[in-house]
Amino acid sequence: MKTKYVQILATLMTLLFGLAFLREQAYAQSREVTVTRRAVPVAIVKDEPTIKFFVEQYFITEDKIDSMLVIDITSNGFDEKDVLEVYPSKRIINLSESEAALDLMRDWKRTGFIELTGARNKRGQIEVKDMQNPVAQEFFRGMVRLIEQTYKYEGRKLSLFFEFDDKKGVAALQIWGYGSRREMQEKPKSINQFAHDLLFFTRTDTVYLDKPVYDVIYIEQTVTDTVYVMKGGGE
């Protein structure tokens, strides 16, 4: 009987050591996991008829529903792989449970959404051409110029989300996907750089006289010069 207890105890000790080893392995692997974020399209549902439709389709039992968020997780249009989030309960519902709701969501169109993508040209500049959205194009150029020239950011990648509300008088900026925390903590290399450069142009002429003149000499001359400045990075 004593031998049997010893065997059971040895087995339990082996299991405990095995669990401890597995936990240590899982912890070591978790330290290699990077937590970041990704921007995805989201549809905000607030009107009563649509909310009622989703309640009936997905058998939602919440007593109070202020709004719903339909989250396009795959960023390729709403389909059965996406989810519905109910507020204020924050309950998550898989969209695959209702084909009728999927048919409705597939007809939703993105409005007020502008996406610009630029690439480096032969001069090494990132440019984008969008004649339909000139304001958005200037936002794009200004942001690229700010990161590349003013702050000299040299990280491998960078993602920004900027929100501006003039009525409330607030703005928000979220930054992720950058190379390391050190790149964000270092002082920018040229943060005090002037936005405009000054150009000084000086011209000197010499007037030769054939013989001495003992009187006041008036020289009238109009000179017009053109200075050509080549458009480039910070020049």
Secondary structure, 3 states (H helix, E strand, C coil): CHHHHHHHHHHHHHHHHHHHHHHHHHHHHHCCCCCCCCCCCEEEECCHHHHHHHHHHHCCCCCCCCEEEEECCCCCCCCCCCEEEEECCCEEEEHHHCHHHHHHHHCCCCCCCCCCCCEECCCCCEECCCCCCHHHHHHHHHHHHHHHHHCCCCCCCCEEEEEEECCCCEEEEEEECCCCHHHHHCCCCCCCCCCCCCCCCCCCCCCCCCCCCCCCCCCCCCCCCCCCCCCCCCC
